[in-house]
């Protein structure tokens, strides 16, 4: 059974010569995809690594105050802020700083612990993991865009992701890279490969990486509905495979129940330790506007952002950037409603808007620029627009990359970004 969503899909054509011709065509497309993805991946990652190294050498380090976690060793500045939490849990387990450590979902720390047991430094191993996941995410994104639109759009979507201002997080000891790999891989498996078992398993991994991974049930259900041919055995099995996605969240909750007696302790820590509480969206919007106005002055005064030992200016400026990123995301998602399958539009909207319901007291939209990086449908829309934008494309990529370099410099010198 087909639905209206099929109108945005690339036509399904038969290749003359049958299966052999189809296999040759797939191999050619695969070679072409990697021939583009690998250079983009390598050059973009090198850009942010170089920016980080120069910033660490040239800028005075800020004092983050409090008790920041930061693992020792080479390239430790790529594990600042939340990266220190993931490194701590990966090296020592949740008991090192419980219960607040439970806010950090287990899959990435588990992978970090494997490297630690093999004798690798936690930061170096974390960077290797993130780079591998980032490469996978670019491949999956490329394939989705290629089928959804065309090769040109796939290339622009990959570039948009690689040079996005917060794309430097794909180099760091953060969950952005694995979450992006599992979410794009999940939809790729369902949409491109039509393999709902694989999609369900990748969705499970996404939900074990970050709680928002459970939202993948939305695009998977829409894709299942589009492809179903009735309610035969395969259709029923594919539907059941979608149910694998929340198993990742339930498994973590079960572990927490067994260890701490509270399956939702991870959610409670968002309020108890980080001050996030359920709040009306209109209250969040007003607080975000007021905080953004106060922080705007720091955006226009780089000497205060990058000079001196104080982290306060970067926190204030982040409120302005978070509101700008939210406005950008809402516009892109709105445009995407006319371009993307409805499941992807809803997925993107929920990933962006759910954090608005739980603001932090002083930073109402905290981490919004980073959350944008994990919202992969945004890059499908950007790819579509940039592929048809002519000179506008250059006007996007250059400022995007430069802003990314500036944000990298803030991050590695212990100034807050997202």
Steps between C-alpha positions, in 0.01 A plus 500: 500500500634844409428833661542865409842489660627312195499816296828612655675168445736440214333287235563129528628392160610165367848477355531325168686177537318387814667425828853517360438845361343611825798372697744682272298818533497474882876441506556806280284716723683371806839590352372844405358558848819408684708697252316810616436418867857407596667826389222705660533304822880524515527867408221614730635301796850634438362854489352470848799312641728776371272771638503327839879464508557865406244620754655298784842643416388859447212566741510527878304218654185604683426394854176298486467522881332233708635148464537441126578150384778469249711189434877544483709427196549591137212688337313518831353834391270302269336356812403827669165553672269199441790317340652475847186329630499245219871437556450453874213254459691318227813467712353447848130418458191673631606455861773765468248787516157351558218574473561808282712292259188303404386795286755380244363203308710183501591391148775752429663457845484123450689535173751730673554240770596243236785723386610567857517126570709454187749756632403806297463846648134582549515828304695360206270198481194721526620714210562190288149375578342835420686527170389154397139577583522836323616332181212252523253782557619682190461185293147432623398863452640497147307184410173630643531830313601321180185291499274774630621760247814448288881472512556876494276544804677212674834673455374834627331334797827329592690828470237680707549247780881493475531881520212573736610741777471236774639219285822516703312292759540208258872513591438504874426257781127569475204292384423721199684271257356165616150643539513646149637172360229289662212734409604541137584130481160408641311697237740390225431136587124551474484747211789394277545133593142428613643292781292567810689252715823690440315830546359383832842389624664829403213687660554298818864611500392862450264476798784356709717794398252779572142494625372688194593194293159353585347759268622292206182298534327794327679494162518120509125468546431741215741308275344168598154637421620625161656169402247254642318276256223401736550324829683188394771327698779728380299814575424378852864407562623836370255676732625298795860585413417868553432404861871425543575875512376576854663181631823699534335748735316228692820300543679800651203573726504137612870523586440817701209339682716205597792716612339813642143391563369766263462437124462874435795621704665622177207737438487620861866597485422747222300691761695423816848567359452713189184680604290400199129487583182460297397849392231654279638584153385864524695541824807349338462724196484817711797394712697408187431841344605689811817294538584542130466878523733508799755282323499685168763752613754221543441374146620834364806518728733211420769631733270419792408159360850379421717704738540473873445208735126542546244257362202727576501689166482176301205379708317828442577497127379141475149616590498725194639229275252244633204721413641568152552129442147421617356757258713355221386146580134595505529662158684202351257250650212709367647487151565131548129439553456553126806295400543209737293195590267602784668262743833677462341842548331387821819334624699821445232714665487283812880476531525880489194597703498244783811655666310833500262344754784443750708818508791571728439799734779724373525353150146437369611347170822345622677279242259585217783552244632155589156341482470644150793285392314186603187590302595338169186595298621859526797413279277335242310827466821705493641270234190546284509880532876539457506271198266744331636818655770601251721766656304479822675169568839670537335765713391220732803271520767762565328671796388161632856367502642821651240498776592137560867595537407772751281261698779241499735757650248575774445133579862386523598799719231413759250759384138390471344437159205262536 
